[in-house]
């Protein structure tokens, strides 16, 4: 997608230095647009952990590039295979909820196991990481094509009036290398001339809606309105939401979806008001090894400081201020799980299906 007049992905290899992976620093947006260089496995780990890069598909791609960088650290090592295995475990341990991270790292490791000569490991890892990026970009583009049909159908029923879409957190191109999952149908509709308007949840505690979704929609000319997270139910009651589309960090084989905390509440409100609630996700976000999302998905518990403090821009710099008494005890669950029964459908690169084990299995049977 574009920032200003220039096209960007949210991760890429420096064309002048193949030893450097470049990422857009999402911690600095929307106040500063900065590109950060990642030169080691530790750099990648830290970038994922501190959310310089975030979003399930992007986390996966970053993990894959981390494995590529790990092959550049092998020169003086006697046990290369042990080094690669340690790097893989280290990267996977960084964030537990998004399945894309382990999927991508294990994908690269699978390719590396087939290497006949150690000298070829770097090229294999490089090509696998690039392949994952291209795969996720195409997945998002296809999600956009399939999701566009839903928006066009609503637009037709509304006789051309703007389709009001509510989303939660940021599942845009910043989180997904390009296009985005949730935003891909929105961008395609906007490009096609279908009137759309997005209700952008502020999404505390990290304000990823306010900082990231608002930023990228604005850069691409899509009309939006920023709202507090808890306004969604009111808007649904007032018939001001036509469809809810959210992303996914991990989806079970039965269709339960883990996404940014607060998604479950949006699903309940949509269900109560008979508003279609869709989850847009690539197949890399489906964990076919688990069935019960509430019981089996590990929910990341992040630093309470994200709840007790809020970060913003003042006096020319990014600052954090406390919003509660000093002795306040806080808890910070990064995600929640929306049961499949509340989900109208899953928008994937292969099409739209119901959130049931049968339909998911049929969609991804080959």
C-alpha positions as CSV (number, residue, x, y, z in Angstrom):
1,X,0.0,0.0,0.0
2,X,1.0,3.7,-0.2
3,X,2.3,6.2,2.3
4,X,2.1,9.5,0.5
5,X,3.0,8.7,-3.1
6,X,5.4,5.8,-2.3
7,X,4.6,2.1,-2.1
8,X,5.7,0.1,0.9
9,X,5.5,-3.3,2.4
10,X,5.8,-3.5,6.2
11,X,8.8,-5.8,6.0
12,X,11.5,-6.3,3.3
13,X,15.2,-7.0,2.7
14,X,17.4,-4.0,2.0
15,X,18.1,-4.0,-1.7
16,X,21.6,-2.7,-1.1
17,X,22.5,-4.9,1.8
18,X,21.1,-8.5,2.0
19,X,22.3,-8.7,5.6
20,X,19.6,-6.2,6.7
21,X,15.9,-6.8,7.1
22,X,13.9,-3.5,7.1
23,X,10.6,-2.9,8.9
24,X,8.3,0.0,9.4
25,X,8.5,0.9,13.1
26,X,4.9,0.6,14.3
27,X,5.7,2.0,17.7
28,X,6.4,5.4,16.2
29,X,3.2,5.7,14.0
30,X,1.3,7.8,13.4
31,X,3.6,10.6,14.8
32,X,6.8,9.6,13.0
33,X,7.3,7.4,10.0
34,X,10.6,5.5,10.6
35,X,12.2,2.4,9.1
36,X,14.2,0.2,11.5
37,X,17.0,-2.2,10.5
38,X,17.1,-5.7,11.9
39,X,20.4,-7.4,11.6
40,X,20.2,-10.4,14.0
41,X,17.9,-13.0,15.6
42,X,17.9,-10.9,18.7
43,X,16.8,-7.8,16.7
44,X,13.9,-9.8,15.3
45,X,12.9,-11.2,18.7
46,X,13.0,-7.7,20.3
47,X,11.1,-6.1,17.4
48,X,8.3,-8.7,17.8
49,X,8.3,-8.6,21.6
50,X,8.1,-4.8,21.8
51,X,5.7,-4.6,19.0
52,X,7.8,-2.7,16.6
53,X,6.3,-5.3,14.3
54,X,2.9,-6.8,15.1
55,X,-0.1,-8.4,13.4
56,X,-0.2,-12.2,13.0
57,X,0.9,-12.4,9.3
58,X,3.7,-9.9,9.8
59,X,4.9,-11.6,13.0
60,X,5.1,-14.8,11.0
61,X,7.1,-13.2,8.2
62,X,9.4,-11.5,10.7
63,X,10.0,-14.9,12.3
64,X,10.9,-16.3,8.9
65,X,13.4,-13.5,8.3
66,X,14.7,-14.2,11.8
67,X,15.6,-17.7,10.6
68,X,17.3,-16.2,7.5
69,X,19.4,-13.9,9.7
70,X,20.2,-16.9,12.0
71,X,21.9,-18.6,9.0
72,X,24.2,-15.5,8.7
73,X,25.4,-16.1,12.2
74,X,26.7,-19.6,11.6
75,X,30.2,-19.0,10.3
76,X,32.1,-19.7,13.6
77,X,29.7,-22.4,14.9
78,X,30.6,-26.1,15.1
79,X,27.0,-27.3,15.5
80,X,25.0,-25.5,12.9
81,X,21.8,-27.6,13.3
82,X,21.7,-27.0,17.0
83,X,22.1,-23.3,16.3
84,X,19.2,-23.2,13.9
85,X,17.0,-25.2,16.3
86,X,17.8,-22.9,19.2
87,X,17.0,-19.9,17.0
88,X,13.7,-21.4,16.0
89,X,12.7,-22.1,19.6
90,X,13.8,-18.7,20.7
91,X,11.8,-16.9,18.1
92,X,8.6,-19.0,18.6
93,X,8.8,-18.3,22.4
94,X,8.4,-14.5,21.7
95,X,4.6,-14.2,21.5
96,X,2.4,-17.2,22.3
97,X,-1.0,-16.4,20.8
98,X,-0.4,-15.7,17.1
99,X,0.0,-19.1,15.4
100,X,1.6,-17.6,12.3
101,X,4.9,-17.2,14.2
102,X,5.4,-20.9,14.9
103,X,3.9,-21.8,11.5
104,X,6.4,-19.6,9.6
105,X,9.4,-20.5,11.6
106,X,8.7,-24.2,11.3
107,X,8.1,-23.7,7.6
108,X,11.6,-22.3,7.1
109,X,13.0,-25.1,9.4
110,X,11.3,-27.7,7.2
111,X,13.0,-26.2,4.1
112,X,16.4,-26.1,5.9
113,X,16.2,-29.8,6.9
114,X,16.3,-30.7,3.2
115,X,19.5,-28.8,2.5
116,X,22.3,-31.0,1.2
117,X,25.1,-28.6,1.9
118,X,25.4,-26.1,4.8
119,X,26.6,-23.5,2.2
120,X,23.1,-23.4,0.8
121,X,21.3,-22.8,4.1
122,X,21.2,-19.0,3.8
123,X,19.8,-19.0,0.3
124,X,17.1,-21.6,1.3
125,X,16.1,-19.5,4.3
126,X,16.1,-16.3,2.3
127,X,13.9,-17.8,-0.4
128,X,11.5,-19.4,2.1
129,X,11.1,-16.0,3.9
130,X,10.4,-14.2,0.6
131,X,8.0,-17.0,-0.3
132,X,6.1,-16.5,2.9
133,X,5.8,-12.8,2.3
134,X,4.5,-13.3,-1.2
135,X,2.1,-16.0,0.0
136,X,0.7,-13.8,2.7
137,X,0.3,-10.8,0.3
138,X,-1.6,-13.0,-2.2
139,X,-3.7,-14.5,0.6
140,X,-4.7,-11.0,1.7
141,X,-5.5,-10.0,-1.9
142,X,-7.7,-13.0,-2.3
143,X,-9.4,-12.3,1.1
144,X,-10.1,-8.8,-0.4
145,X,-11.7,-10.2,-3.5
146,X,-14.0,-12.6,-1.5
147,X,-14.8,-10.0,1.2
148,X,-15.6,-7.4,-1.5
149,X,-18.6,-9.4,-2.5
150,X,-20.1,-9.0,1.0
151,X,-19.6,-5.2,0.9
152,X,-21.0,-4.9,-2.6
153,X,-24.1,-6.9,-1.6
154,X,-24.8,-4.6,1.3
155,X,-24.2,-1.5,-0.9
156,X,-26.8,-2.8,-3.4
157,X,-29.3,-3.2,-0.6
158,X,-28.6,0.3,0.6
159,X,-28.9,1.6,-2.9
160,X,-25.5,3.1,-3.0
161,X,-25.4,4.6,0.5
162,X,-22.1,4.1,2.3
163,X,-21.6,0.7,3.8
164,X,-20.7,1.2,7.5
165,X,-18.0,-1.3,8.6
166,X,-16.9,-1.7,12.2
167,X,-13.5,-3.2,12.9
168,X,-11.4,-3.9,16.0
169,X,-7.7,-3.4,16.4
170,X,-5.5,-3.2,13.3
171,X,-5.6,-6.0,10.7
172,X,-4.5,-3.7,7.9
173,X,-1.5,-3.8,5.6
174,X,0.8,-2.7,8.4
175,X,0.0,-5.9,10.2
176,X,0.0,-8.1,7.1
177,X,2.9,-7.0,4.8
178,X,0.4,-5.7,2.2
179,X,-3.4,-5.2,1.7
180,X,-4.3,-6.5,5.2
181,X,-7.0,-9.0,6.1
182,X,-9.8,-6.9,7.4
183,X,-8.8,-3.9,5.3
184,X,-8.3,-5.7,1.9
185,X,-12.1,-5.8,1.1
186,X,-12.4,-2.2,2.3
187,X,-9.5,-1.0,0.0
188,X,-10.8,-2.9,-3.0
189,X,-14.3,-1.6,-2.4
190,X,-12.9,2.0,-2.2
191,X,-10.8,1.5,-5.3
192,X,-13.9,0.2,-7.1
193,X,-16.0,3.2,-6.2
194,X,-18.2,1.4,-3.7
195,X,-19.0,4.0,-0.9
196,X,-17.6,2.8,2.4
197,X,-17.2,4.2,5.9
198,X,-15.2,2.6,8.7
199,X,-15.9,2.8,12.4
200,X,-12.4,2.5,13.8
201,X,-12.2,1.3,17.3
202,X,-9.7,3.1,19.4
203,X,-8.6,-0.3,20.8
204,X,-7.1,0.3,24.2
205,X,-4.7,-0.4,25.7
206,X,-2.2,0.2,22.9
207,X,-4.6,2.3,20.8
208,X,-3.8,0.3,17.6
209,X,-7.0,1.4,16.0
210,X,-6.3,5.1,16.7
211,X,-2.7,4.9,15.8
212,X,-2.5,2.4,13.0
213,X,-5.9,1.7,11.4
214,X,-6.8,5.4,11.3
215,X,-3.3,6.2,9.9
216,X,-3.4,3.8,7.0
217,X,-7.1,4.4,6.1
218,X,-6.3,8.1,6.0
219,X,-3.2,7.6,3.8
220,X,-5.3,5.7,1.3
221,X,-8.3,8.1,1.3
222,X,-10.9,5.8,3.0
223,X,-13.5,7.6,5.1
224,X,-13.4,6.6,8.7
225,X,-14.5,7.8,12.2
226,X,-12.5,7.0,15.4
227,X,-14.6,5.8,18.3
228,X,-14.0,4.5,21.8
229,X,-14.0,0.7,21.9
230,X,-17.2,0.6,24.0
231,X,-19.3,2.7,21.5
232,X,-19.7,-0.3,19.1
233,X,-22.8,-1.7,20.9
234,X,-24.5,1.7,20.8
235,X,-23.8,2.2,17.1
236,X,-25.2,-1.3,16.4
237,X,-28.4,-0.5,18.4
238,X,-28.8,2.6,16.3
239,X,-28.5,0.7,13.0
240,X,-25.3,2.6,12.2
241,X,-23.2,-0.6,11.6
242,X,-23.9,-2.8,8.5
243,X,-21.2,-5.4,9.1
244,X,-18.4,-6.2,11.6
245,X,-15.1,-7.5,10.2
246,X,-12.3,-8.5,12.5
247,X,-8.9,-10.3,12.2
248,X,-7.5,-13.3,13.8
249,X,-4.3,-14.3,15.6
250,X,-5.3,-17.9,15.9
251,X,-8.4,-19.8,14.8
252,X,-9.3,-23.3,15.8
253,X,-10.3,-26.1,13.4
254,X,-13.9,-25.6,14.8
255,X,-13.9,-21.9,14.1
256,X,-13.2,-20.2,17.5
257,X,-11.2,-17.0,16.9
258,X,-8.6,-15.4,19.1
259,X,-8.2,-11.7,18.4
260,X,-7.5,-8.4,20.1
261,X,-9.1,-8.3,23.5
262,X,-12.6,-6.9,23.2
263,X,-13.5,-8.7,20.0
264,X,-15.7,-11.2,21.9
265,X,-17.8,-8.2,23.2
266,X,-18.2,-6.9,19.7
267,X,-19.4,-10.3,18.6
268,X,-22.0,-10.5,21.4
269,X,-23.3,-7.0,20.5
270,X,-23.5,-7.9,16.8
271,X,-25.3,-11.2,17.6
272,X,-27.8,-9.4,19.7
273,X,-28.5,-6.8,17.0
274,X,-28.5,-9.3,14.1
275,X,-25.5,-7.7,12.4
276,X,-23.2,-10.0,10.4
277,X,-19.9,-10.6,12.1
278,X,-17.1,-11.9,9.9
279,X,-13.5,-12.8,10.7
280,X,-10.9,-12.3,7.9
281,X,-7.9,-14.5,8.1
282,X,-5.4,-16.4,6.0
283,X,-5.1,-20.1,6.4
284,X,-1.7,-19.6,8.2
285,X,-3.8,-18.3,11.1
286,X,-5.7,-21.5,11.5
287,X,-4.4,-24.0,14.1
288,X,-5.8,-27.3,13.0
289,X,-4.3,-29.0,16.1
290,X,-6.8,-27.5,18.5
291,X,-10.6,-27.4,18.7
292,X,-11.7,-25.5,21.8
293,X,-10.4,-21.9,21.6
294,X,-11.4,-20.9,25.1
295,X,-9.7,-23.9,26.7
296,X,-6.7,-24.4,24.4
297,X,-5.5,-21.0,23.0
298,X,-2.8,-19.4,25.2
299,X,-3.8,-15.8,25.9
300,X,-0.8,-13.6,26.1
301,X,-0.7,-11.5,29.3
302,X,1.3,-8.3,28.6
303,X,2.9,-5.7,30.8
304,X,0.3,-4.0,33.0
305,X,2.0,-0.7,32.2
306,X,0.1,-0.7,28.9
307,X,-3.1,-0.4,31.0
308,X,-1.9,2.0,33.7
309,X,-0.3,4.4,31.2
310,X,-1.3,5.8,27.8
311,X,1.2,6.9,25.1
312,X,0.6,9.9,23.0
313,X,2.3,12.9,21.3
314,X,3.1,16.1,23.0
315,X,5.8,18.8,22.9
316,X,7.3,17.3,19.8
317,X,7.9,13.8,21.1
318,X,6.1,10.6,22.0
319,X,5.4,10.4,25.7
320,X,3.8,8.1,28.2
321,X,1.6,9.4,31.1
322,X,0.0,7.5,33.9
323,X,-3.8,7.5,34.1
324,X,-4.4,5.9,37.5
325,X,-3.1,5.9,41.1
326,X,0.5,4.8,41.6
327,X,-0.5,1.7,43.6
328,X,-3.1,0.5,41.1
329,X,-3.0,-3.2,40.4
330,X,-3.7,-3.9,36.7
331,X,-3.9,-6.9,34.4
332,X,-3.4,-6.9,30.7
333,X,-4.8,-9.7,28.6
334,X,-3.8,-9.1,25.0
335,X,-6.5,-11.2,23.4
336,X,-9.8,-12.9,23.9
337,X,-11.6,-15.8,22.2
338,X,-14.9,-15.4,20.2
339,X,-16.8,-18.7,20.0
340,X,-17.6,-20.0,16.6
341,X,-21.4,-19.8,17.3
342,X,-21.2,-16.0,17.2
343,X,-19.3,-15.8,13.9
344,X,-21.3,-15.4,10.7
345,X,-18.4,-16.6,8.5
346,X,-14.7,-16.7,7.9
347,X,-13.3,-14.8,5.0
348,X,-10.2,-16.7,3.8
349,X,-8.0,-16.7,0.7
350,X,-10.0,-19.7,-0.6
351,X,-13.4,-18.1,-0.1
352,X,-16.0,-17.6,2.6
353,X,-17.1,-20.4,4.9
354,X,-19.1,-20.9,8.0
355,X,-17.2,-21.1,11.3
356,X,-17.7,-24.9,11.7
357,X,-15.3,-27.8,11.6
358,X,-17.0,-29.3,8.7
359,X,-16.9,-26.2,6.5
360,X,-13.3,-25.3,7.4
361,X,-12.2,-28.9,6.6
362,X,-14.0,-28.8,3.3
363,X,-12.5,-25.4,2.5
364,X,-9.0,-26.6,3.2
365,X,-9.2,-30.2,2.3
366,X,-6.4,-30.0,-0.3
